[in-house]
Amino acid sequence: MVLYTTPFPNSCLSALHCVSWALIFPCYWLVDRLAASFIPTTYEKRQRADDPCCLQLLCTALFTPIYLALLVASLPFAFLGFLFWSPLQSARRPYIYSRLEDKGLASGAALLSEWKGTGPGKSFCFATANVCLLPDSLARVNNLFNTQARAKEIGQRIRNGAARPQIKIYIDSPTNTSISAASFSSLVSPQGGDGVARAVPGSIKRTASVEYKGDSGRHPSDEAANGPASGDPADGSSPEDACIVRISGEEGGRPPEAEDPAPGGQARNGAGGGPRGQTPNHNQQDGDSGSLGSPSASRESLVKGRAGPDASAGGEPGANSKLLYKASMVKKAATRRRRHPDEAFDHEVSAFFPANLDFLCLQEVFDKRAATKLKDQLHGYFEYILYDVGVYGCQGCCSFKCLNSGLLFASRYPIMDVAYHCYPNKCNDDALASKGALFLKVQVGSTPQDQRIVGYIACTHLHAPQEDSAIRCGQLDLLQDWLADFRKSTSSSSAANPEELVAFDVVCGDFNFDNCSSDDKLEQQHSLFTHYRDPCRLGPGEEKPWAIGTLLDTNGLYDEDVCTPDNLQKVLESEEGRREYLAFPTSKSSGQKGRKELLKGNGRRIDYMLHADEGLCPDWKAEVEEFSFITQLSGLTDPLPVAMRLMVSSGEEEA
């Protein structure tokens, strides 16, 4: 399949579209600014309360007449541009495909050679997030502002979080026998002078071993965007990079003491030391906990030490770097990831996006300029990106569309086929956007017999108003039909002569309903959940004990308790904090409007990550290895991102 790298089939139409949009844009921008000036966020309200001179109100009163005059002057040009822009949308393609050519050893082609479908299983990591990149006036309805700056910061945080090496911490203790796969800790593998990661003995008392696997990589574009960072990997990463740390505890549960840094060593403590307050996170500078491009990435960041060149290599400070960190921090990082007694995989609330993230699905990337900024940042880690997905005008859907679908997909693996469908059954404000579903087929490897190993991913955003359950159920019906049609139309295999082996089938996105509200019973019982497994769900209306809501209460986005990834992580790990800062379902029968309904659940989980057991290669199975709720975008968007790591293996390997 040919992937579209431009929105129009020829340069003449592209030029005409650019001219028409140039005529429309001044009017669009002025309307957005005028509306935004009258919709303050809670952060701006607090600033105004602390401003005795009311300078912000004076600026609004001064610039409003100027904006109005310019708006009136721009209307004729906008109308002329609209006359050209609207019919051009019939020729517009439903997405733009962007590929970063210069990726060196970390290219998608190199990743394909790493797995042949034999030997040890292969893990793939998926993440989904609603980033609320609307025009600024519309974003303020969700208590968010400065869309352009947020887009850049969101891209930086995702890129820096995913580019870290994967770390596994195993705790051997009389009181704790769980296995902790702390892939979200910001730990850097030590490297020698040749840049190759080497195994080093542990530098903590009573530690069995500290072992590194793989060669962690940092992309050149990361350094250009964020500058050198101790938390970022070096060139040449592989998807299975990992550091394995084994820690032996003592009787009585006493934490081991940390050694002092070696003479001549340089250490950076990961604890955040910046001032705390009501500050929006998209204005953070280097050193804030939200950005892993800074030395103080998180309170869980372990200390990186550099030893002198003249020491021996047998565990003393020498040519190889050495990990220096406090044992109490290791204990926190290790116990943060929990495994329920009846659960087969690890789960956690994480301050970072997962290391070695392979696929990213985003929703509500509506603003075109913000989408471009976000795409440029994500290209520091992801080679393949689809953005500006959807239709405009009256093409493809029943009503006129002012906004695209808001979907964006990023991948480290090559994209083979793409399809997009717009939901026709929408109403109210949602009818102005071409919300739909994006279907992708990616190649993740090849067998020694030259059979392609592929995976299927679907990203969607369902109807938003909570009372419209029937519309969402109809969209889920369409989603299932489109999933089957896409699999059928893109499959080049037959039972007798399989040319492709399917490793996974994943559906994710913002479904706009939860599994604990009595008002969402229709969606909870939909047949989609019989074909795809939800790792957080026990059944219709019943969540697993560790699952938490993904929708934050927008009124508290800038509170000091949740304004940083670390603070939000702390809050969500306690039931009291979840009750305070997560959005809960409101009952239609409740006498008080907006009253939180006291349910057994932990908030409204509207962002889903599903995977299928059917339709895969007969000898393979995909099992969830990790599931996480991510706080790294605190202050930048109101829903929490979620991530899932799947382990694809064959029955023979397990036997």
C-alpha positions as CSV (number, residue, x, y, z in Angstrom):
1,M,0.0,0.0,0.0
2,V,1.2,3.5,-0.9
3,L,1.2,5.8,2.2
4,Y,0.4,9.4,1.6
5,T,3.1,11.9,2.5
6,T,1.2,15.0,1.4
7,P,-2.4,15.9,2.0
8,F,-3.2,16.5,-1.7
9,P,-2.3,14.4,-4.8
10,N,-0.4,17.2,-6.6
11,S,1.5,20.3,-5.9
12,C,-1.1,22.6,-7.6
13,L,-3.9,21.6,-5.2
14,S,-1.4,21.9,-2.3
15,A,-0.5,25.4,-3.3
16,L,-4.1,26.5,-3.7
17,H,-4.9,25.0,-0.3
18,C,-2.0,27.0,1.3
19,V,-3.3,30.2,-0.2
20,S,-6.9,29.6,0.9
21,W,-5.8,28.7,4.5
22,A,-3.6,31.8,4.6
23,L,-6.6,33.9,3.9
24,I,-8.7,32.1,6.6
25,F,-6.1,31.9,9.3
26,P,-6.0,35.5,10.6
27,C,-9.8,35.4,11.2
28,Y,-9.5,32.0,12.8
29,W,-6.7,33.1,15.1
30,L,-8.4,36.3,16.1
31,V,-11.7,34.5,17.0
32,D,-9.7,32.0,19.0
33,R,-7.8,34.7,20.9
34,L,-11.0,36.8,21.6
35,A,-12.8,33.8,23.0
36,A,-9.8,32.6,25.0
37,S,-9.5,36.0,26.7
38,F,-12.9,35.5,28.4
39,I,-12.4,31.9,29.5
40,P,-9.7,32.0,32.3
41,T,-8.2,28.8,33.7
42,T,-8.0,28.3,37.5
43,Y,-4.2,29.0,37.2
44,E,-5.0,32.4,35.6
45,K,-7.7,33.1,38.2
46,R,-5.1,32.6,41.0
47,Q,-2.7,34.8,39.3
48,R,-5.3,37.6,39.0
49,A,-6.1,37.2,42.7
50,D,-2.5,37.8,43.5
51,D,-2.3,40.8,41.2
52,P,-3.3,44.0,43.1
53,C,-3.0,46.2,40.0
54,C,-5.2,43.9,37.8
55,L,-2.7,44.2,34.9
56,Q,-4.2,41.2,33.2
57,L,-7.7,42.6,33.2
58,L,-6.3,45.9,31.9
59,C,-4.5,44.1,29.0
60,T,-7.8,42.3,28.1
61,A,-9.7,45.5,28.1
62,L,-7.0,47.2,26.0
63,F,-6.6,44.5,23.4
64,T,-10.2,43.4,23.0
65,P,-11.2,46.4,20.8
66,I,-8.1,46.0,18.7
67,Y,-8.8,42.3,18.1
68,L,-12.4,43.2,17.2
69,A,-11.3,45.7,14.7
70,L,-8.8,43.3,13.1
71,L,-11.5,40.6,13.1
72,V,-13.9,42.7,11.1
73,A,-11.2,43.6,8.7
74,S,-10.2,40.0,8.1
75,L,-13.7,38.7,7.5
76,P,-13.8,39.4,3.7
77,F,-10.5,37.6,3.2
78,A,-11.7,34.7,5.3
79,F,-14.8,34.4,3.3
80,L,-12.9,34.4,0.0
81,G,-10.5,31.8,1.4
82,F,-13.4,29.6,2.5
83,L,-14.8,29.6,-1.0
84,F,-11.6,27.9,-2.2
85,W,-10.8,25.9,0.9
86,S,-14.2,24.0,1.1
87,P,-14.3,22.3,-2.3
88,L,-10.6,21.4,-2.0
89,Q,-11.4,19.1,0.9
90,S,-13.0,16.6,-1.5
91,A,-9.6,15.9,-2.9
92,R,-7.8,15.8,0.5
93,R,-6.3,12.6,1.7
94,P,-7.4,11.3,5.1
95,Y,-3.9,11.5,6.8
96,I,-0.3,12.6,6.4
97,Y,2.5,10.0,6.7
98,S,5.8,11.3,8.0
99,R,9.0,9.2,8.1
100,L,12.3,10.3,9.6
101,E,14.9,8.9,7.2
102,D,18.1,9.4,9.2
103,K,17.7,7.0,12.1
104,G,21.0,5.1,11.9
105,L,21.2,1.8,13.8
106,A,17.8,2.5,15.5
107,S,15.9,2.4,12.3
108,G,12.7,0.4,11.8
109,A,14.5,-1.8,9.2
110,A,17.1,-2.7,11.9
111,L,14.4,-3.6,14.4
112,L,12.8,-6.0,11.9
113,S,16.0,-8.1,12.0
114,E,15.9,-8.5,15.8
115,W,13.1,-11.1,16.0
116,K,12.7,-14.1,13.7
117,G,9.8,-15.6,15.5
118,T,12.0,-18.3,17.1
119,G,13.8,-18.5,20.4
120,P,12.8,-16.2,23.3
121,G,9.5,-14.3,23.1
122,K,9.3,-10.7,22.0
123,S,7.7,-7.8,24.0
124,F,5.9,-4.9,22.4
125,C,4.9,-1.8,24.3
126,F,1.8,0.3,23.5
127,A,0.6,3.6,25.0
128,T,-2.5,5.8,24.5
129,A,-3.2,9.3,25.7
130,N,-5.8,12.0,25.1
131,V,-3.6,15.2,24.9
132,C,-6.4,17.8,24.5
133,L,-4.6,19.9,21.8
134,L,-7.6,21.9,20.8
135,P,-7.6,25.5,19.7
136,D,-6.8,27.5,22.8
137,S,-10.3,28.8,23.5
138,L,-11.7,25.2,23.4
139,A,-8.9,23.8,25.5
140,R,-9.8,26.3,28.2
141,V,-13.1,24.5,28.7
142,N,-11.0,21.7,30.1
143,N,-9.0,24.2,32.2
144,L,-6.0,24.0,29.9
145,F,-4.3,26.8,27.9
146,N,-1.3,27.6,25.7
147,T,-1.9,24.8,23.2
148,Q,1.3,25.4,21.2
149,A,3.6,25.3,24.2
150,R,1.8,22.3,25.6
151,A,2.2,20.4,22.3
152,K,6.0,20.9,22.3
153,E,6.3,19.9,26.0
154,I,4.1,16.8,25.6
155,G,6.3,15.6,22.7
156,Q,9.5,16.2,24.7
157,R,8.2,14.3,27.7
158,I,7.0,11.3,25.7
159,R,10.2,11.1,23.8
160,N,12.4,11.4,26.8
161,G,10.4,9.0,28.8
162,A,10.4,6.3,26.1
163,A,14.1,6.7,25.2
164,R,15.4,5.6,28.6
165,P,16.7,2.0,29.0
166,Q,14.4,-0.6,30.4
167,I,15.3,-1.7,33.9
168,K,14.2,-4.8,35.9
169,I,14.7,-4.8,39.6
170,Y,14.4,-8.1,41.5
171,I,13.9,-8.0,45.3
172,D,15.1,-10.9,47.3
173,S,13.8,-10.4,50.9
174,P,12.2,-12.5,53.6
175,T,9.3,-10.0,53.7
176,N,8.9,-9.3,49.9
177,T,9.1,-12.1,47.4
178,S,7.6,-10.2,44.5
179,I,9.3,-9.6,41.2
180,S,9.6,-6.0,40.3
181,A,10.1,-5.1,36.6
182,A,10.8,-1.4,37.2
183,S,11.1,-0.4,33.5
184,F,10.1,3.1,34.3
185,S,13.0,4.1,36.6
186,S,15.3,6.6,35.1
187,L,18.5,4.7,35.3
188,V,21.4,5.0,32.8
189,S,23.6,2.0,32.0
190,P,27.3,2.7,32.6
191,Q,29.5,2.9,29.6
192,G,33.1,2.6,29.0
193,G,35.2,4.8,26.9
194,D,34.1,2.9,23.7
195,G,30.4,3.7,24.5
196,V,29.5,0.1,25.1
197,A,27.5,-0.8,28.1
198,R,29.4,-3.2,30.4
199,A,28.4,-5.4,33.3
200,V,29.6,-4.0,36.6
201,P,29.3,-5.4,40.2
202,G,26.8,-3.8,42.5
203,S,27.8,-0.7,44.5
204,I,25.3,-1.2,47.3
205,K,25.9,-3.1,50.5
206,R,24.2,-6.5,50.7
207,T,23.4,-6.4,47.0
208,A,23.7,-9.6,45.1
209,S,24.3,-8.2,41.7
210,V,23.8,-5.3,39.3
211,E,23.8,-6.4,35.7
212,Y,23.2,-4.5,32.5
213,K,21.8,-6.0,29.3
214,G,22.0,-4.3,25.9
215,D,23.4,-1.0,24.8
216,S,21.2,1.9,25.7
217,G,20.8,4.5,23.0
218,R,20.2,8.2,22.7
219,H,19.0,9.6,19.4
220,P,21.0,12.5,18.1
221,S,17.9,14.6,17.8
222,D,17.3,14.3,21.5
223,E,20.5,16.2,22.3
224,A,19.6,18.8,19.8
225,A,16.2,19.4,21.3
226,N,16.9,19.0,25.0
227,G,20.7,19.1,25.4
228,P,22.8,16.4,26.9
229,A,21.0,14.7,29.7
230,S,22.1,12.0,32.2
231,G,18.7,10.4,31.9
232,D,18.8,10.0,28.2
233,P,20.3,6.9,26.5
234,A,23.1,6.9,24.0
235,D,23.2,5.9,20.4
236,G,22.4,2.5,19.2
237,S,19.4,1.4,21.4
238,S,17.7,-1.9,20.9
239,P,14.1,-2.6,22.0
240,E,15.3,-5.1,24.6
241,D,17.8,-2.9,26.3
242,A,17.5,-3.6,30.0
243,C,19.3,-3.2,33.3
244,I,18.7,-6.0,35.8
245,V,19.3,-5.1,39.4
246,R,19.0,-7.8,42.1
247,I,18.8,-6.6,45.7
248,S,19.0,-8.9,48.7
249,G,17.2,-7.7,51.8
250,E,18.0,-8.5,55.5
251,E,16.0,-10.2,58.2
252,G,13.6,-7.8,59.9
253,G,13.1,-5.7,56.8
254,R,15.8,-3.1,57.6
255,P,16.8,-1.3,54.4
256,P,20.5,-1.5,53.4
257,E,22.7,1.5,53.7
258,A,24.2,3.2,50.7
259,E,27.9,3.5,50.2
260,D,29.4,6.9,49.9
261,P,30.4,8.0,46.3
262,A,33.9,7.1,45.3
263,P,36.6,9.8,45.3
264,G,36.7,11.7,42.1
265,G,33.2,10.6,41.1
266,Q,30.5,12.9,40.0
267,A,26.9,12.2,41.1
268,R,23.6,13.8,40.4
269,N,20.7,13.2,42.8
270,G,17.4,12.5,41.1
271,A,15.3,14.2,43.7
272,G,13.5,17.2,42.4
273,G,14.8,20.4,44.0
274,G,12.9,23.0,42.2
275,P,10.4,25.4,43.9
276,R,6.9,24.1,44.3
277,G,3.8,26.1,43.5
278,Q,0.9,26.7,41.2
279,T,2.8,26.6,37.9
280,P,1.7,25.1,34.7
281,N,4.0,22.3,33.6
282,H,4.4,23.4,30.0
283,N,6.5,26.3,31.3
284,Q,8.9,24.1,33.2
285,Q,12.6,24.5,32.5
286,D,15.4,22.0,32.6
287,G,15.5,20.4,36.0
288,D,11.8,20.0,36.5
289,S,10.6,16.5,37.3
290,G,8.4,16.4,34.2
291,S,11.2,16.4,31.8
292,L,13.7,13.6,31.6
293,G,16.1,15.7,29.7
294,S,17.0,17.3,33.0
295,P,19.4,16.0,35.8
296,S,16.6,15.9,38.3
297,A,14.1,13.8,36.5
298,S,12.3,12.2,39.4
299,R,12.5,11.4,43.1
300,E,13.0,7.8,41.8
301,S,15.9,8.7,39.6
302,L,18.9,6.8,40.6
303,V,22.3,8.4,40.8
304,K,24.7,8.2,37.9
305,G,28.4,8.2,38.9
306,R,31.5,8.5,36.7
307,A,34.6,6.9,38.1
308,G,38.2,7.9,37.5
309,P,40.2,6.4,34.7
310,D,43.0,4.8,36.8
311,A,41.1,2.4,39.0
312,S,40.8,-1.3,38.5
313,A,37.9,-2.9,36.7
314,G,37.0,-5.5,39.4
315,G,34.3,-3.6,41.1
316,E,36.3,-0.7,42.3
317,P,36.0,2.8,40.8
318,G,37.7,2.6,37.4
319,A,37.2,2.8,33.6
320,N,33.6,1.6,33.8
321,S,30.9,3.9,35.3
322,K,29.3,2.8,38.5
323,L,25.8,3.1,40.0
324,L,25.6,5.1,43.2
325,Y,22.2,5.4,44.8
326,K,20.4,5.3,48.1
327,A,18.9,2.0,49.0
328,S,15.8,3.6,50.2
329,M,15.1,5.0,46.8
330,V,15.7,1.6,45.2
331,K,13.2,0.1,47.7
332,K,10.6,2.7,46.7
333,A,11.1,2.1,43.0
334,A,11.0,-1.7,43.6
335,T,7.9,-1.7,45.6
336,R,6.0,0.8,43.5
337,R,5.3,-1.8,40.9
338,R,2.9,-4.3,42.5
339,R,1.6,-7.6,41.4
340,H,-1.8,-8.6,42.8
341,P,-1.9,-12.2,44.2
342,D,-4.3,-13.3,41.6
343,E,-2.7,-11.2,38.8
344,A,-0.3,-12.6,36.2
345,F,1.3,-9.3,35.3
346,D,2.8,-6.2,37.0
347,H,0.9,-2.9,37.3
348,E,1.7,0.5,38.6
349,V,1.2,4.2,38.7
350,S,4.3,5.5,36.9
351,A,5.8,9.0,36.7
352,F,7.2,8.2,33.3
353,F,6.2,6.7,29.9
354,P,7.5,3.2,29.6
355,A,11.0,2.6,28.4
356,N,11.3,1.2,24.8
357,L,7.8,2.3,23.9
358,D,7.1,0.9,20.4
359,F,3.6,2.3,19.5
360,L,1.9,5.5,20.6
361,C,-1.8,6.4,19.9
362,L,-2.9,9.9,20.7
363,Q,-6.4,11.5,20.6
364,E,-7.5,15.1,20.4
365,V,-4.6,16.4,18.4
366,F,-7.0,18.8,16.7
367,D,-4.9,21.9,16.2
368,K,-2.8,21.7,13.0
369,R,0.1,23.8,14.3
370,A,0.2,21.9,17.5
371,A,0.2,18.6,15.6
372,T,3.2,19.7,13.6
373,K,5.1,20.7,16.8
374,L,4.2,17.5,18.5
375,K,5.2,15.4,15.4
376,D,8.6,17.2,15.2
377,Q,9.3,16.3,18.9
378,L,8.2,12.7,18.6
379,H,10.4,12.2,15.6
380,G,13.3,12.3,18.0
381,Y,12.3,8.7,19.0
382,F,9.6,7.4,16.6
383,E,10.6,6.9,12.9
384,Y,7.1,6.6,11.5
385,I,4.2,9.0,12.3
386,L,0.7,9.5,11.0
387,Y,-1.0,12.8,11.8
388,D,-3.7,15.2,10.6
389,V,-6.0,12.2,10.4
390,G,-9.5,12.8,9.3
391,V,-11.7,14.7,6.8
392,Y,-12.8,18.3,6.6
393,G,-15.9,20.0,5.1
394,C,-18.8,17.7,4.0
395,Q,-16.7,14.8,2.6
396,G,-16.9,11.4,4.2
397,C,-19.4,12.2,6.8
398,C,-22.9,13.6,7.0
399,S,-22.3,17.1,8.6
400,F,-19.8,19.8,8.0
401,K,-16.5,19.1,9.7
402,C,-14.4,22.0,11.1
403,L,-11.9,19.7,12.9
404,N,-10.1,16.5,11.9
405,S,-10.4,13.3,14.0
406,G,-7.6,14.3,16.4
407,L,-5.9,11.0,16.0
408,L,-2.1,10.6,15.8
409,F,-0.1,7.4,15.6
410,A,3.7,7.0,16.1
411,S,5.6,3.8,15.6
412,R,9.2,2.5,15.7
413,Y,8.3,-0.3,13.3
414,P,7.4,0.1,9.6
415,I,3.7,0.8,8.7
416,M,2.4,-1.5,6.0
417,D,-1.3,-0.5,5.6
418,V,-3.5,2.2,6.9
419,A,-7.3,2.8,6.8
420,Y,-9.4,5.6,8.4
421,H,-13.2,5.6,8.9
422,C,-15.3,8.5,10.2
423,Y,-18.2,7.8,12.5
424,P,-21.4,9.0,10.9
425,N,-23.6,8.9,14.0
426,K,-22.6,12.0,16.0
427,C,-24.5,15.0,17.4
428,N,-24.0,18.2,19.3
429,D,-20.4,19.6,19.4
430,D,-18.9,16.2,18.5
431,A,-20.5,16.5,15.0
432,L,-18.1,19.3,14.2
433,A,-15.1,16.9,14.4
434,S,-14.5,14.0,12.1
435,K,-14.0,11.5,15.0
436,G,-13.5,8.0,13.8
437,A,-11.1,5.1,13.9
438,L,-7.6,4.6,12.5
439,F,-6.5,1.1,11.6
440,L,-2.9,0.1,11.0
441,K,-0.9,-2.9,10.1
442,V,2.8,-2.9,11.1
443,Q,5.6,-5.3,10.4
444,V,7.5,-6.3,13.5
445,G,9.8,-9.0,12.2
446,S,10.3,-11.8,9.7
447,T,10.9,-15.5,10.0
448,P,13.9,-17.4,8.5
449,Q,11.5,-18.6,5.8
450,D,10.8,-14.9,4.8
451,Q,7.4,-14.9,6.3
452,R,6.4,-11.4,7.6
453,I,5.5,-11.0,11.2
454,V,2.8,-8.4,11.5
455,G,0.6,-6.8,14.1
456,Y,-2.7,-4.9,14.0
457,I,-3.5,-1.7,15.9
458,A,-6.7,0.3,16.0
459,C,-6.9,3.8,17.6
460,T,-10.3,5.4,18.1
461,H,-12.1,8.3,19.9
462,L,-15.8,7.7,20.7
463,H,-18.6,10.1,21.2
464,A,-18.1,12.3,24.2
465,P,-21.5,13.3,25.9
466,Q,-22.0,10.9,28.7
467,E,-25.8,10.6,28.2
468,D,-25.5,9.4,24.6
469,S,-24.9,5.7,25.3
470,A,-26.8,4.5,22.2
471,I,-24.5,6.6,19.9
472,R,-21.4,5.1,21.5
473,C,-22.8,1.5,21.2
474,G,-23.4,2.2,17.5
475,Q,-19.9,3.4,17.1
476,L,-18.6,0.2,18.8
477,D,-20.6,-1.8,16.3
478,L,-19.0,0.0,13.4
479,L,-15.6,-0.4,15.0
480,Q,-16.0,-4.1,15.1
481,D,-17.1,-4.3,11.5
482,W,-14.3,-2.1,10.3
483,L,-11.8,-4.2,12.3
484,A,-12.9,-7.3,10.5
485,D,-12.9,-5.6,7.1
486,F,-9.4,-4.2,7.6
487,R,-8.0,-7.6,8.6
488,K,-9.7,-9.2,5.6
489,S,-8.6,-6.6,3.1
490,T,-5.0,-6.4,4.2
491,S,-4.3,-10.1,4.8
492,S,-2.1,-11.7,2.1
493,S,-2.1,-15.1,3.8
494,S,-4.2,-18.3,3.4
495,A,-4.4,-21.3,5.6
496,A,-2.6,-23.4,3.1
497,N,0.2,-20.9,2.3
498,P,0.6,-18.4,5.2
499,E,2.8,-15.5,4.0
500,E,2.2,-13.5,7.3
501,L,2.2,-14.4,10.9
502,V,0.1,-12.2,13.2
503,A,1.8,-11.4,16.5
504,F,-0.8,-9.1,18.1
505,D,-4.1,-7.3,17.6
506,V,-4.6,-4.2,19.8
507,V,-7.5,-1.7,20.1
508,C,-7.0,1.4,22.2
509,G,-8.2,5.0,22.6
510,D,-10.6,7.3,24.5
511,F,-13.9,5.4,24.7
512,N,-15.6,8.1,26.8
513,F,-17.4,5.6,29.0
514,D,-16.2,3.8,32.2
515,N,-16.8,0.3,33.6
516,C,-18.2,1.4,37.0
517,S,-21.0,3.9,36.1
518,S,-24.6,2.7,36.1
519,D,-25.2,5.1,33.2
520,D,-22.8,3.2,31.0
521,K,-24.2,-0.3,31.2
522,L,-24.9,-0.6,27.5
523,E,-21.3,0.0,26.6
524,Q,-20.0,-2.2,29.4
525,Q,-21.9,-5.2,28.0
526,H,-20.9,-4.6,24.4
527,S,-19.6,-7.7,22.4
528,L,-16.3,-5.9,21.7
529,F,-15.2,-7.0,25.2
530,T,-15.9,-10.7,24.3
531,H,-13.4,-10.5,21.4
532,Y,-10.8,-8.3,23.0
533,R,-9.5,-8.6,26.6
534,D,-9.3,-5.6,28.9
535,P,-6.5,-6.1,31.4
536,C,-8.2,-3.8,34.0
537,R,-11.6,-5.4,33.9
538,L,-13.2,-8.4,35.7
539,G,-16.5,-8.1,33.9
540,P,-19.3,-5.6,33.0
541,G,-19.4,-3.1,35.8
542,E,-16.6,-4.7,37.8
543,E,-13.0,-3.4,37.7
544,K,-9.9,-5.1,39.1
545,P,-8.9,-3.8,42.5
546,W,-5.8,-2.1,41.3
547,A,-7.3,-0.3,38.3
548,I,-7.8,3.5,38.7
549,G,-9.7,6.1,36.8
550,T,-7.9,8.0,34.0
551,L,-10.0,11.2,34.0
552,L,-8.7,13.9,36.3
553,D,-10.9,16.5,37.9
554,T,-10.1,19.6,35.8
555,N,-10.6,22.0,38.7
556,G,-7.5,20.6,40.5
557,L,-5.0,20.4,37.6
558,Y,-2.8,23.2,38.9
559,D,-3.0,22.3,42.6
560,E,0.4,21.9,44.2
561,D,-0.3,18.3,45.2
562,V,-0.7,17.2,41.6
563,C,1.2,19.8,39.5
564,T,4.2,17.6,38.9
565,P,4.5,13.9,37.7
566,D,5.9,12.9,41.1
567,N,3.3,14.7,43.1
568,L,0.5,13.3,41.0
569,Q,1.9,9.8,41.3
570,K,1.9,10.1,45.1
571,V,-1.7,11.3,45.1
572,L,-3.0,8.5,42.9
573,E,-1.3,5.8,45.0
574,S,-3.7,6.7,47.9
575,E,-7.4,6.2,48.0
576,E,-7.9,9.6,49.6
577,G,-5.9,11.3,46.8
578,R,-7.9,9.5,44.1
579,R,-11.2,10.6,45.7
580,E,-9.9,14.2,45.7
581,Y,-8.4,14.5,42.2
582,L,-10.0,11.9,40.0
583,A,-13.4,12.5,38.2
584,F,-16.1,10.2,39.3
585,P,-19.4,9.3,37.6
586,T,-22.4,11.6,38.4
587,S,-25.7,9.9,38.8
588,K,-28.7,11.2,36.7
589,S,-30.9,10.5,39.7
590,S,-28.7,12.5,42.1
591,G,-30.4,15.4,43.6
592,Q,-27.3,17.5,43.6
593,K,-25.8,18.2,40.2
594,G,-22.2,17.2,39.8
595,R,-22.1,15.3,43.0
596,K,-19.6,12.5,43.2
597,E,-21.2,9.1,43.4
598,L,-19.5,6.9,46.0
599,L,-18.7,3.7,44.1
600,K,-16.4,0.8,44.6
601,G,-14.3,1.9,41.7
602,N,-11.4,4.3,41.7
603,G,-12.7,6.9,39.3
604,R,-13.8,7.0,35.6
605,R,-11.5,4.9,33.5
606,I,-12.4,6.1,30.0
607,D,-9.0,5.3,28.2
608,Y,-8.7,1.7,27.2
609,M,-6.0,-0.7,26.0
610,L,-7.5,-4.0,24.7
611,H,-5.8,-7.0,23.1
612,A,-7.1,-10.0,21.3
613,D,-6.4,-13.7,21.7
614,E,-8.2,-14.7,18.5
615,G,-6.7,-14.3,15.0
616,L,-3.1,-14.6,16.0
617,C,-0.6,-17.2,14.7
618,P,-1.9,-20.6,16.0
619,D,1.4,-21.4,17.8
620,W,1.7,-18.0,19.5
621,K,0.0,-16.2,22.3
622,A,0.2,-12.6,23.5
623,E,0.1,-12.1,27.3
624,V,0.2,-8.8,29.2
625,E,3.5,-8.3,30.9
626,E,3.0,-4.8,32.4
627,F,0.2,-2.3,32.7
628,S,0.7,1.3,33.9
629,F,-1.1,4.5,34.5
630,I,1.2,7.4,33.7
631,T,1.5,10.8,35.3
632,Q,4.2,12.3,33.2
633,L,1.8,14.7,31.4
634,S,0.5,16.2,34.7
635,G,-0.6,19.8,34.1
636,L,-0.6,19.3,30.3
637,T,-3.8,17.3,29.8
638,D,-6.7,16.1,32.0
639,P,-6.8,12.4,31.2
640,L,-4.0,10.0,32.3
641,P,-2.1,8.1,29.6
642,V,-2.1,4.3,29.9
643,A,0.5,1.8,28.7
644,M,0.6,-1.9,28.2
645,R,3.5,-4.2,27.4
646,L,2.6,-7.5,25.6
647,M,4.9,-10.5,25.5
648,V,4.4,-12.6,22.4
649,S,5.7,-16.1,22.7
650,S,5.0,-19.6,21.4
651,G,3.7,-22.6,23.4
652,E,6.9,-24.5,22.6
653,E,9.1,-21.8,24.2
654,E,7.0,-22.0,27.5
655,A,7.1,-25.7,27.4
